[in-house]
Structures are given as structure tokens and as C-alpha cells.
Amino acid sequence: MASGELPVYAILLKTGNEEICTAESIFIIREVSIALYIRHDQYWDMLLSYFFLCLSQFVSEKYRVGIFSRSAEEEYSWLQTLLRSKGFRDRVQEVRPCYISNSGYRQFTQNVSQCTFGILYHTKNRGRINITDVTDSLYDKELEYLSEKLGKKKVVVVIDDLKDSGSEQKIRILENQPSIGRLAQNLILIGSKDKMSNKTDIISHRDLFANSM
């Protein structure tokens, strides 16, 4: 990079590109800042300022997480326990179980208004993987509304109790129910065999929040 040439990372930060505030990009910006300092580049101090600004935004936001489902709360009690654990304390302020009923759409919208991050939870124990885009889908309107109000980056779909939770299954679901990929930043599959292990290890911090900034 020629001396005096504004780094691309500084441009992205200066324009307020929210996607730059991820753990990976913050690390890159830090490394570029150090390199520019060593080379006495005139823009190193400005980039370093952007780095600290981005870092503060990345670490400071805590979410009020709503778990939205037609399933009973006990079906995903493990998920509530996980989100309230020490490993998620830096990003989770509160966890709210939000039941979805056929006649309670108004209550659903009120629940969404009280949350800043949404998890749409579905269990295969209900019989089918019918989130959206298929016959008798369960969450067409709800997923659309969550994405509209919270933003795609703050919506995740979790499908639990699957016999197959591999990458090929995930691809098939996203192909057959494309609205999931269009309206949510991640689809997380949980296998039935995982029930035998400690479920607090199943979903990582990165699975939920890596793309939420």
C-alpha cells in the first residue's frame, strides 16, 4: 500500500458499514493499523481511532433475546439455560420465551417489540420441518415480521431434535425453504443424538452473534 493511500478498512468504517464490526474484521483492522504505524503512514492514527470505535460497538451491545416458538417452553429450556450461561453473558442482557399461537398474532408483535434479537425455535418432534415456504408451514408471517422489525442480522432459526443435523441436511432445508436464508442470518440444526450430551456445548457464541453487528 502506498504511503498516503487511505486503507480500504478505514473507508468502510468511515462510511459506517455495519458489516465491518465483526471479530475477524476488527482483528484485521488492528493488524493494518500496526503495519501503518511501523511504516509511518499518515493514516494510521485515523484507522486506529476507527478500530477502537468499532471495537467498543462490538463489545458493548447486549441483546434482549426472544425465543419465538409454537412449542412449549420446556422443549427449549436448554436453550434458555445456554443463553443465560457465563459464555453468553457479554452479549445477552435478557432471555424472553415467547409462545406463538394461531390467535395471538398481536401478542407476538408486542413480544417482538420488547426484543432486540430473535431466535425462531422449531422441534422436529412436531412431526415435520415446516418452517416456511412449504405446505402447512408454521412460521411464514412470524419469520417475515421478525426479519422486518429486528433486521436479518438479528434473527436466527433453530431446528431441534433432528436425526440428521449435517451440512447436507442444512443445504436441503435452505433450498426447499429459501425464506429462511433470505430472512435470517443463520440456520442452526440440533441432532437428536446431541440430547445425550451437554446441550450447553451445542451452540456457540459465534453461531448466534458472529454476523449480528
C-alpha positions in Angstrom: 0.0 0.0 0.0 1.5 3.3 -1.0 2.1 5.9 1.7 -0.8 8.3 1.9 -3.3 5.9 0.4 -6.4 5.6 2.5 -6.8 1.9 3.6 -10.0 0.2 2.5 -10.8 -0.7 6.1 -10.8 2.9 7.1 -13.1 3.8 4.2 -15.5 1.1 5.2 -15.5 2.2 8.8 -15.8 5.9 7.9 -18.9 5.2 5.9 -20.5 3.3 8.8 -20.6 -0.1 7.1 -22.1 -2.2 9.9 -20.7 -5.4 8.5 -17.1 -4.4 9.3 -17.8 -4.7 13.0 -17.1 -8.5 13.3 -14.4 -10.2 15.3 -12.5 -11.1 12.2 -12.6 -7.6 10.7 -11.6 -6.0 14.0 -8.5 -8.2 14.1 -7.6 -7.3 10.5 -8.1 -3.6 11.2 -5.8 -3.8 14.2 -3.1 -5.6 12.2 -3.3 -3.0 9.4 -3.1 -0.2 12.0 0.1 -1.6 13.4 1.6 -2.1 10.0 0.8 1.5 9.0 2.3 2.8 12.3 5.5 0.9 11.6 5.7 2.5 8.1 4.8 5.9 9.5 1.8 6.1 7.2 -0.2 9.3 7.7 -3.5 7.5 8.1 -2.5 5.0 10.9 -3.9 7.2 13.7 -7.2 7.7 12.0 -7.6 4.0 11.3 -6.6 3.2 14.9 -9.4 5.5 16.1 -11.9 3.7 13.9 -10.6 0.4 15.3 -11.4 1.5 18.9 -14.8 2.8 17.9 -15.7 -0.4 16.1 -14.3 -2.5 19.0 -16.4 -0.5 21.5 -19.6 -1.1 19.5 -18.8 -4.7 19.0 -18.3 -5.5 22.7 -20.8 -3.1 24.3 -24.2 -4.2 22.7 -26.2 -6.6 24.8 -29.3 -8.1 23.4 -32.8 -8.8 24.8 -33.2 -12.2 23.2 -36.6 -13.5 22.4 -37.1 -17.3 21.7 -40.2 -17.5 19.5 -41.9 -20.8 19.1 -45.2 -22.8 18.9 -43.6 -25.4 21.1 -44.0 -25.5 24.9 -41.3 -23.6 26.8 -39.9 -26.8 28.3 -38.9 -28.0 24.8 -36.2 -25.3 24.6 -35.4 -24.8 28.3 -31.9 -26.0 27.4 -31.6 -23.0 25.1 -32.6 -20.6 27.7 -30.1 -22.1 30.1 -27.4 -21.8 27.5 -28.2 -18.1 26.7 -28.1 -17.3 30.4 -24.8 -19.0 31.0 -21.5 -17.3 31.6 -20.4 -17.9 28.0 -23.1 -15.6 26.6 -23.2 -13.0 29.4 -21.3 -10.4 27.4 -23.9 -10.3 24.6 -27.2 -11.3 26.3 -28.9 -9.0 28.6 -32.2 -10.9 29.0 -33.9 -14.0 27.6 -37.7 -14.0 26.9 -39.7 -17.1 26.0 -42.4 -16.0 23.5 -45.1 -18.5 22.7 -46.7 -18.2 19.2 -50.4 -19.2 18.9 -52.8 -19.2 16.0 -54.9 -16.5 17.6 -52.2 -14.5 19.3 -50.5 -12.5 16.4 -51.0 -9.2 18.2 -49.3 -10.6 21.3 -46.5 -11.9 19.1 -45.8 -8.4 17.6 -45.8 -7.0 21.1 -43.3 -9.6 22.2 -41.1 -8.7 19.2 -41.1 -5.0 20.2 -39.6 -5.9 23.5 -36.7 -7.8 22.0 -33.6 -6.8 20.1 -32.6 -10.3 18.9 -34.9 -13.1 17.8 -34.5 -16.9 17.7 -37.2 -18.8 15.9 -37.3 -22.3 17.5 -38.8 -25.4 16.0 -38.6 -29.0 17.0 -38.9 -32.0 14.7 -40.9 -33.6 17.4 -43.9 -31.7 16.0 -43.7 -34.0 13.0 -42.2 -32.1 10.1 -39.6 -29.5 9.2 -42.2 -26.9 8.0 -40.9 -23.5 8.9 -41.8 -21.6 5.8 -42.4 -21.9 2.0 -44.0 -25.4 2.3 -47.5 -26.8 2.7 -48.8 -26.2 6.2 -45.8 -24.1 7.1 -45.9 -22.8 10.7 -43.9 -19.5 10.7 -44.3 -17.7 7.3 -45.7 -14.4 8.8 -43.7 -14.6 12.0 -40.3 -15.1 10.3 -41.1 -12.3 7.9 -42.1 -10.0 10.8 -39.0 -10.8 12.9 -36.7 -10.0 10.0 -38.5 -6.8 9.2 -38.6 -5.4 12.7 -35.2 -6.7 14.1 -33.2 -7.0 10.9 -32.0 -10.1 9.2 -28.7 -10.0 11.1 -30.5 -10.3 14.4 -32.7 -13.3 13.5 -31.6 -17.0 13.8 -33.6 -20.1 13.1 -33.0 -23.2 15.3 -34.4 -26.6 14.4 -34.1 -29.2 17.1 -34.4 -33.0 17.5 -33.3 -34.0 14.1 -31.9 -37.4 13.1 -29.7 -35.7 10.6 -28.1 -32.3 11.5 -25.3 -32.4 9.0 -24.3 -29.8 6.4 -26.1 -31.6 3.6 -29.4 -31.5 5.5 -28.9 -27.8 6.2 -28.4 -27.2 2.5 -31.6 -29.2 1.6 -33.6 -27.2 4.1 -32.4 -23.9 2.8 -33.0 -24.9 -0.8 -36.6 -26.1 0.0 -37.4 -23.2 2.3 -35.4 -20.3 0.9 -37.1 -17.7 3.0 -35.0 -18.9 6.0 -31.8 -17.8 4.2 -33.4 -14.6 3.0 -34.8 -13.6 6.3 -32.4 -15.0 8.9 -28.7 -14.7 9.3 -28.2 -18.4 10.3 -29.9 -21.7 10.4 -28.8 -24.0 13.3 -29.6 -27.7 13.3 -29.6 -29.7 16.5 -29.4 -33.5 16.3 -31.3 -36.0 18.5 -28.0 -37.6 19.5 -26.9 -34.3 20.9 -29.6 -34.8 23.6 -27.3 -37.4 25.2 -24.5 -34.8 25.7 -24.4 -31.5 27.4 -26.5 -29.1 25.3 -24.7 -26.1 26.6 -21.9 -27.1 24.2 -24.1 -27.4 21.1 -24.5 -23.8 20.0 -21.5 -21.5 20.1 -21.4 -17.7 20.7 -20.3 -17.4 17.0 -23.3 -19.4 15.7 -25.6 -16.8 17.1 -23.9 -13.4 17.1 -21.0 -13.5 14.6 -23.0 -11.7 12.0 -25.3 -9.7 14.2 -23.5 -6.3 14.1 
